Amino acid sequence: MSFGDDTPTNSAVKPDKKRSDKDQQMGSALRSVYQKTVDEAVPDEMMALLGKLD
């Protein structure tokens, strides 16, 4: 079964620089979005609802 990744699985094959740069940019963008999400404050309404669960 293929999931759309047509890259060779042979570890001796080195990834080309263009793909490596693209992967690094994607990783950086994903880390940035994740960090912004983690840093986002929890709304007071949500905290009130969570407080009712205690």
N, C-alpha and C positions, 0 to 999 in steps of 0.2 A: 504494500500500500504506500502510495506517495502522498505527501502533504504539501507538494508544491516546491519543495526544496531540492533543486536539481544539482546541488553542489556535490562534488566527489567526496566520498567518505575516507579516502586514502589520506592518512596523516602525513605522508611525504609530500603531498601537494600543498604548496604555499598559497594562501589567499592573495589575490592581487591587491595592490595598494589602494586602488579606487574603492573597492568594496570595504576594505579595512577602514578607510577614512569615513565612509558612509555609515558603517556600523558604530564607529566611535561617536559620530554626530548624533545618531539615533539614541545611543545610550545616554549621552549627555542631555538630550532633550527629555527623555523619559525620567532621568534622575531629577531634573529641574521641576517637571510637573509634579512628580511624587513629593518632592520637598515642599512645594507650595501648598499641596493638599495637606500634608502633615502639619504645617505651620498655621493653617487656617483655624480660626477660633470656632469653637462649638457654640451655636446660637443658644441664647438663654432659654428659649422655649424647649429645645432639646434637652438641656440640662435639667429643666423642671420636670420633664417627662421621665428622665432617667432617675431623678430623685424620688419619684413616686414608686419606683420598683423596690426600693429598700424596705 
